[in-house]
Structures are given as C-alpha cells and as structure tokens.
Amino acid sequence: MLKPDSIVHQIYHDEQLSFTEDEVDFIEKSYQKGTFQKGETILRAGEKVDYQYFVADGCLRTYLISKSGKEHTIQFAIKGWWISDYIGFFSDTNATLYIECIEDATLYKVSREAVEEIFNEVPKTERFIRKKLERAFVHFQKRILSNLSQTAKERYLNFTHEYPNIEQHVKNYHIASYLGITTESLSRIRKEIT
C-alpha cells in the first residue's frame, strides 16, 4: 500500500494503479522535490525547458508576454496538476512561456528522459500519462474554440464551471488575462451575474 504522501500516490492515485516496491523506488528516484515562494519565476521565455512539474501544493501559472508587454495567462495549475512550457518540453526548444508561482508551492520536477525511463521500466504509467495528455489536449482545444466563439461573460462562466476552486488562488488580473479581457470587464461581468 502506498503512503498518501508518496509522490507515486499523489500522481497516480486516480487510476488506482498498483506498484511493486521496486517500481515505487524507481519512480520516486526520477522526481526531484522543490519548494518555491510566491512570486518566484521557475521558467523564463528563452530558457531551455528541461522539466515538467507536478504540483503537490500551491498554485502556478504559465504566461506569455506579448511584444507590447501585455501578459497573457495560458494555464493555471493547482494541487494535483501538471505544468510546463510543453512546446519547449516536447520539441526540445527554448521556452516561449514563463512559469510563475502565484502561491508558495511544492513541486516535483521530472525530465523528459526520466519520463521515458519510467515508461520503459513501468509500462502501465505510459497509459496513465497518455490519458492525462489526451484530457489536456481536449481542454486546450475547447479553450481555443471558446475564445473564438463565446462572449467574455460566457468564457467567464465556463471558467468558473471548469475550475470552481481556482478563483480562491488567483488574482483578478490573472483571471482577466486568462480570459483575454480587462480587469474592469471582469468586474462588470461579475456584477451582471450577481
């Protein structure tokens, strides 16, 4: 039985996979634990993307800074979620995004090479990760369609439905940036709803 605080339990708990002690040891040795403070930037645009991060605790965001200097939030990540600059991570290119801690965070980082080794050594993990990536891809595609076809109010309502617990972790300007609207528009939408 896995200990609840085990990184293997935290990552794979929703699939109820069973692991041998050797498999647990192998997986745990592949991850590196790190603690980060609110406001700390873990990755900057232009840097090499060596890791993806599993969020054991805290809240982070990825964002892009446009040529005009405007921030565009791409993703939030809270406990149990993954975060990285996936373009850089999977294509072995430098980052286009920044990763910022919105709250103090405990993360487990893993390299692409280590993930491949885990897949080879513990094949059942590959299916699990593939399913996670499929869900993430569906989500990102829905978000693109939402941005193209919905009003700001509809996008906000979808955001609160999809992420009911995230508003308590992030500032209004982060949400507005994620939705592609101003903080004033976000305030107006909230007033309309209440």
C-alpha positions in Angstrom: 0.0 0.0 0.0 1.4 3.4 -1.0 1.7 6.1 1.6 -0.6 9.1 0.9 2.3 11.5 1.0 4.3 9.4 -1.6 4.8 11.2 -4.9 3.7 8.0 -6.7 0.4 8.0 -4.7 -0.1 11.7 -5.4 0.5 11.3 -9.2 -1.2 8.0 -9.9 -4.0 7.9 -7.2 -6.9 8.5 -9.5 -6.2 5.4 -11.7 -5.7 3.2 -8.6 -2.7 1.5 -10.2 -0.7 -0.9 -8.0 3.1 -0.8 -7.9 5.8 -3.1 -6.6 8.2 -1.6 -4.1 10.9 -1.7 -6.8 8.6 0.3 -9.2 7.8 2.9 -6.5 11.5 3.3 -5.7 12.4 3.7 -9.4 9.6 6.3 -10.0 10.4 8.2 -6.8 14.1 8.5 -7.7 13.1 10.0 -11.1 11.4 13.0 -9.5 13.1 15.9 -7.7 11.2 17.8 -5.0 11.5 21.6 -4.8 9.8 24.3 -2.8 9.2 27.7 -4.3 7.9 31.0 -2.9 5.0 33.1 -4.1 6.2 35.4 -6.9 9.1 33.2 -7.8 9.6 32.5 -11.6 10.5 28.9 -12.3 11.0 29.3 -16.0 11.5 32.3 -18.3 11.0 32.7 -22.0 14.2 31.8 -23.9 15.4 29.3 -21.3 15.9 25.6 -22.0 12.9 23.6 -20.9 14.3 20.6 -19.0 11.4 19.7 -16.8 7.7 19.4 -16.4 6.3 19.9 -12.9 3.8 18.1 -10.8 2.1 20.4 -8.3 2.0 18.8 -4.8 0.8 22.0 -3.2 0.3 25.6 -4.3 -0.8 27.4 -7.4 1.2 28.4 -10.5 0.5 29.9 -13.9 2.1 29.9 -17.3 2.0 33.1 -19.3 3.3 34.8 -22.4 4.4 38.4 -22.7 3.4 39.9 -26.0 5.6 42.4 -27.9 3.6 45.2 -26.5 4.4 44.0 -22.9 0.9 42.6 -22.1 0.7 39.3 -20.2 -1.5 36.5 -21.5 -2.1 33.7 -19.0 -2.2 30.3 -20.7 -2.6 27.9 -17.9 -3.2 27.7 -14.1 -2.0 24.7 -12.1 -3.1 23.8 -8.6 -2.5 20.7 -6.4 -2.6 17.5 -8.5 -2.0 19.3 -11.8 1.0 19.4 -14.2 2.7 22.5 -15.6 5.4 23.3 -18.1 6.1 25.0 -21.3 5.0 22.0 -23.3 6.1 23.3 -26.7 9.7 23.5 -25.4 9.4 20.3 -23.3 8.2 18.1 -26.1 10.0 19.7 -29.0 13.4 20.3 -27.2 13.2 24.0 -27.9 13.6 27.0 -25.7 10.7 28.3 -23.7 8.2 30.8 -25.1 6.3 31.0 -21.7 7.1 32.0 -18.2 6.1 29.8 -15.2 5.3 31.8 -12.0 4.3 30.7 -8.5 1.1 32.5 -7.5 1.3 30.9 -4.1 4.1 29.1 -2.2 4.4 25.8 -4.0 5.8 22.3 -3.5 6.7 20.8 -6.9 8.1 17.5 -8.2 10.1 18.0 -11.4 10.9 15.3 -13.9 12.9 15.4 -17.1 11.7 14.1 -20.4 14.4 11.5 -20.3 13.3 10.3 -16.9 9.7 10.1 -18.0 10.8 7.8 -20.9 12.8 5.7 -18.5 9.7 5.4 -16.2 7.7 4.3 -19.3 10.2 1.7 -20.2 10.7 0.4 -16.6 7.0 0.7 -15.5 4.9 0.5 -18.7 1.5 0.9 -17.0 2.5 4.6 -16.3 2.6 5.4 -20.0 -1.1 4.7 -20.5 -1.9 6.8 -17.4 0.2 9.8 -18.7 -1.3 9.4 -22.2 -4.8 9.7 -20.8 -3.8 12.8 -18.9 -2.3 14.3 -22.1 -5.5 13.5 -24.0 -7.6 15.3 -21.5 -5.3 18.3 -21.5 -5.4 18.4 -25.3 -9.2 18.3 -25.3 -9.2 21.1 -22.7 -6.8 23.3 -24.7 -8.9 22.8 -27.9 -12.1 23.7 -26.1 -10.4 26.8 -24.8 -9.4 27.9 -28.3 -12.9 27.4 -29.5 -14.3 29.2 -26.6 -12.0 32.2 -27.2 -13.1 32.3 -30.9 -16.8 31.8 -30.4 -18.0 32.9 -27.0 -18.6 36.3 -25.3 -16.5 37.3 -22.4 -19.3 36.5 -20.0 -19.7 33.0 -21.4 -16.0 32.4 -21.1 -16.0 33.6 -17.5 -19.0 31.3 -16.7 -17.2 28.4 -18.4 -14.0 29.2 -16.4 -15.9 29.1 -13.1 -17.6 25.9 -14.0 -14.4 24.2 -15.2 -12.3 25.5 -12.4 -14.5 26.0 -9.4 -11.7 26.1 -6.9 -9.2 28.2 -8.7 -10.6 31.7 -8.1 -9.6 31.5 -4.4 -6.0 31.0 -5.5 -5.5 33.7 -8.2 -5.8 37.4 -8.5 -8.4 39.1 -10.7 -5.9 40.3 -13.2 -4.7 36.7 -13.7 -8.2 35.6 -14.5 -8.8 38.5 -16.8 -5.5 37.7 -18.6 -6.6 34.1 -18.9 -10.0 35.1 -20.4 -8.5 37.8 -22.7 -10.3 40.7 -21.1 -9.5 43.6 -18.8 -10.0 43.5 -15.1 -12.7 46.2 -15.5 -14.6 43.9 -17.8 -14.2 41.1 -15.4 -15.7 43.2 -12.6 -18.6 44.2 -14.8 -19.3 40.6 -15.7 -19.3 39.6 -12.0 -21.7 42.4 -11.2 -24.1 41.3 -14.0 -24.1 37.7 -12.7 -24.8 38.7 -9.1 
